[in-house]
């Protein structure tokens, strides 16, 4: 997802909100992305759904981009 930095930032925000500690997910976002874990895929799906809802309303997903 390196080509869409806003979507990656949104997925990271969802991931960190839903899986805040090792009790919820054994790895952080970057590692989950690298391995394509179920937690990562769920966060990406949530970010895509949020973007679709906002697009339908004529809004834009605008999140800070973190390197």
Secondary structure, 3 states (H helix, E strand, C coil): CCCCHHHHHHHHHHHHHHCCCCCCCCCCHHHHHHHCCHHHHHHHHHHHHHHHHHHHCCCCCCCCCCC
